Amino acid sequence: MLNPSYTHTKPSLNNNHLATHGLMLLMVTLVASSFPVGAAITHALPPVVMMFLRFLTAALLFAPYVLYRNGLTLPSGKTLMGYALLSVPLVIFFWCMFEALRHTSALNTGALYTTLPAITALTSFFILGQALKLQRAVGLTMGTLGALWIVFRGDVNALFALTLNQGDLLFLLGCVALSIYNPLMKKLYQGEPQELMTFWVLTFGSLFLLLLSLNSLNEINWLAVPLKAYAGIGYLALFTTLTTFFLLQIGTVRLGPTKVAAYSYLTPLLVLVLTVSMGFEQLSWRLLPGAILVFFAMLIIQNDNS
């Protein structure tokens, strides 16, 4: 699925993995920052419209850079079909997430999100033939337990009292869709400049979200939308959409989908750190066991060479 005009730009995958892990830490920190920012503006616009503006703004911001680096060359039809296919799991995930939050709690979705690395390991097996070895399975189990401990703030009774409803099942479907993105991206990647893949995935995602938003766009009084909502969308577009997608593609190609997905175990901890720094919560020693489990899980998974 490669356009001959840019086949020569295939990057070396032998780059320093330590630097790549640093980029993944930056990525997961930006993802964590999207939760408090999103919560602050969530009622300003319908969720699907907000996601459409987020994707569209990210694509428009990235377009000059892509044009500068690659000129006006249009990828082949087969390549564009691959980019369109890649955007589908992202659109499904974000739609499921916002629709699910109408029927369930943020606590439940946070708990279900911890299953993403394990589900990614499963989808990687089917898409890439990547077998799950014992060391990685142990790491995934520890990471899931540690992240759940942090999500429930060390309250074991609350964890066992968790009941799933329609919204939870919808969000779980979204997690399955998101788990497909990483291995599918690695399978479709043929060495083209990664900024091209990022731009076209965002563009097709914008088109799909536009179709989902059509019924809501005419009902919005754009002048009544608070300025902080537009500022929040700009932040989400630039940092937690454009930048994270770009970093995600770099990490997936160099480290593999399961190792990259494992960084999501850090999300609850980083969200907690951000909310504490903003004065919304306080740290508790009860969270230490979960943090320790996540730390050792990351060491196990990232040092697994299978």
Secondary structure as UniProt FT lines:
FT   HELIX           4..9
FT   HELIX           17..41
FT   TURN            42..44
FT   HELIX           47..70
FT   TURN            71..72
FT   HELIX           77..100
FT   TURN            101..103
FT   HELIX           106..113
FT   TURN            114..115
FT   HELIX           116..128
FT   HELIX           134..151
FT   TURN            152..154
FT   HELIX           156..160
FT   HELIX           166..188
FT   HELIX           194..217
FT   TURN            218..219
FT   HELIX           222..224
FT   HELIX           227..237
FT   HELIX           238..243
FT   HELIX           244..255
FT   HELIX           257..262
FT   HELIX           263..266
FT   HELIX           267..277
FT   TURN            278..279
FT   HELIX           285..287
FT   HELIX           288..302
//
